[in-house]
């Protein structure tokens, strides 16, 4: 029971932080967003609803495709990830307490903090071990089915997503192309730390955890 509580606490806290980080990034979206958020914002600009709603719809579409490609990585965590991050982001945007874009150096600081928080959030929810998000699960499925490496599958998919977002008028900037280089190393560090913390909280052990790359 204790292990279950800790796992899901990590998982839901990570999703909440992810929604908060995405809301921060959207405030300065002219600097560029992660490819998936470029797509969500472009769909919002073209067809209405909310950015979070499109995050849910796109996530469900990705799950549907992944189901036919390789359903191994689809589980309850995948659906919770899909259904919660977008509404969490919309909630923080609705509260309207985040600073607006100033088109100055403060915007870069805000975006860097957003990337840092999203990296922490990713490490936190993945360390919970509840399940992969729809996009990560899809890339793992695609990698296994096509024999591409996970990195190659990620590049292919995110380039395609970015192309669609660009054609729909999504916010692409220099930061869009730096996300992977900034976010991935931070994610690896936070994932290791939170995995060790989870083991300490559940078992009282601080032995290092091997992270699959």
Buried (B, 14 or more C-beta within 10 A) or exposed (E): EEEEEBBBBBBBBBBBBBBBBBBBBBBBBEBBBBBBBBBBBBBBBEEEEBBBBBBBBBBEEBBEEBEEBBEEBBEEBBBBBBBBBBBBBBBBBEEEEBEEBEEEEEBEEBBEEBBBBBBBBBBBBBBBBBBBBBBBBBBBBBBBEEEBEBEBBBBBBBEEBBBBBBEBEBBBBEBBEBBBEBBBEBBBBBBBBBBBBBBEBBEEEEEEBEBEE
